[in-house]
Amino acid sequence: MVPDAVKKQLRLPKLGQIGYVVTDIDKTMAYYKDTLGVSPWIVLDERPDPCIEKGKEVHPLLRIALAYMGPVQMELIQVVEGESLHLNHVRESKGGVHHLGFMVQDLSKRLDACHKMGVAILQRGTIKDIGFTVDYAYLDTVDQAGIVIEFIQWRVGSIPVPINRLVHNLVSSIGSKTLLKGRVIR
């Protein structure tokens, strides 16, 4: 999917996520569940804070749904309110894959290296929910890789934590009863 030269230059780990921008998240979740058996979905309404897009602070409200298909996390993003680069993707491409996400434990170091390589950050933000903090950055890699690449770092406090299907299933099973301010769709 991503050219070897870009993988090497950015030191990309294994693919961790495929992100889609959608206009109807409930319909899309139902489609993936009915046709491919993808579930459970964790659905959250989030307003990244801070959220910096091309150097300017923005305040979109995003509905985000997360599930796993094999070892890869699927992310559905629907813009509920405000402006975001996600809307440009819907307007220009009529949906489809928006980004490839890579789980990292050293986001700041990776972004410093990207800056030195001349790779711009399209959007950077922080989401806090379910006891975790998610720091993310979309990179301007369409020319080099043919798609936007996202670095994603999950942490509890200041400690980076790996996120995988096992953690997702644990959070979705206990989260619907205690931690989760969103909802779990089985």
N, C-alpha and C positions, 0 to 999 in steps of 0.2 A: 504494500500500500504506500509506504513512504520510501522514497529512494534511499539506497544504502549510504550515499554520500551525506544526506541530511541526517540519517540515523547516527552516523559516526560523528558528524560535526556537533550535533546537539546531545550526544551520548544518551540516546533514548533507551529507556528500559523496555520491557515487554509492553505491548499494548494493554492498557488497563480499562479503557472506556471508549465507547462510540457514542457521540452526542448528536441528537437530532433536534431541530427546532420544529415545533408543530403548532398548528392553530387550534387543535382540539385534543387536549391531553387525555381526556377520558375515553374518547373514541379510539385514539391511538393505542392506549394501554389495553383496551378490550380487544383490539385487532391482534396485537402481539400475544396476548394470553390465549385467545381462541385459535389462532393459526399456528403459533409456535410453542405454546405452553409456557410462555415467559411469565413468571410470578414467583414470589410476592413482589409487589411494587410498594415502595415507600414514597409517599407524595407529600411534598412540603411547599408551602408558600413562603418565599424568602425575598428579602430586600437586602442584597449584599451591601455591607457597610464597613469600610468604605468601598466604593466602586468607581474606579477611574478608567475612563474610556478615551483613548487618544489624548491623554493629558487633561481631560475635563471630568469633573465629578458628575456622575449621573445617579439616578435613584429609581431604577426599574423594580417593579414587583414581578418576580418570576415564580411560576408554578413549575416545580421540578419533580420528576418521577424517576426513581432509580430501581433497577432490577438487574438480575444477572442472566445471561445466556451463556452457559458454559463458564469459562473463567473470565469473561469480559463483561464489565458493567455496561448496561445500556442506560443512557440518560435522555429523557425527554424534557424539553424546555418549552414552556409557553409563556410569552410575555403577557402579563395580565394588565400592567399599567406602566406608563412611562416609555421612554425611548431607550433602546439598547441595540447594539450591533446585531443581536439576534433577529430583530425585525428586518434589517437589511437583507439578511439571508433569506427570509421568507419572501420578501418582495422580489429579490433578484433571481432566486432559484426555485421558487415554489415549494420549498421544503427539502427534505432529504438530509443526508449526513452533513452536519455543520462542522464537527471537529473530531479529531482523534485525541483522546486523553491519555496521559501517562502519569502514573502515580509516582511521586518523588518524595524524598525526605529532606531535601535541601533546596527548597524553592528559591530563596534569596541568592544562593550561590549560582544556581542555574540561570537565573535572570541576569545576574551580573555578567556571566559568560556570554549570554545571548546579546547583551548590550555591546560587549567587546567585539562580537562577530557582526554587528550591524543588524541584528534581528530585532525588530520593534515589537513592543507590547501593544496589542490592540485594546485589551481590557484586563484589569486586575482587580480582584475583589476578595472579600472575606465574608463567609457565611457562618453564623453560629447557630447550632441547633443540636438536639438530641445528645447533649453532653460533649459534642465534638465542635471543633473549629475547622473549617475548610478554607484554605487559602488557595486561590487559583489565578492563573494568568493565561490568556489567549495570546498566542504569538502570531505575528504577521508572516506566515510561512506559505501562503498560497502559491507564490511564484516559485519557491524552492521545492515544496513538497506536494503541491496541488491541492492542499487543504489546510485549514487552520489546525495548529497543534496547541493543545492545552497541557500545562503542567498543573498537577493537583497535589496538594499536600494536606493530609488530614492530621489533626493533632488533638490531644487532650491536654489542656494547659499549654505548656511550651514543649511538650514531648510529642514528636512525630509518631504516628501509629500507622501500621499498614492496614489497608482496607482491602478486603477480598470477599468472596461469596460467603464464607463462613461467618465473618463479622456481620455482613449484611443480613443474613438469615437470623442471627442472634438478635440484632437490633430490631428487626421486623417482628420477631416473636415476642420479645419482652417490651419493645418500644410502644406497641399499641396499647399496652396496659399502664405504662408508667412514664417513660422518658419522652415519648414522641409527641410533639405538638401538632404534627401532621396526621396523616392517616395511612393505614396499611391496606392494600388491595390484594386479596388472595385470589 
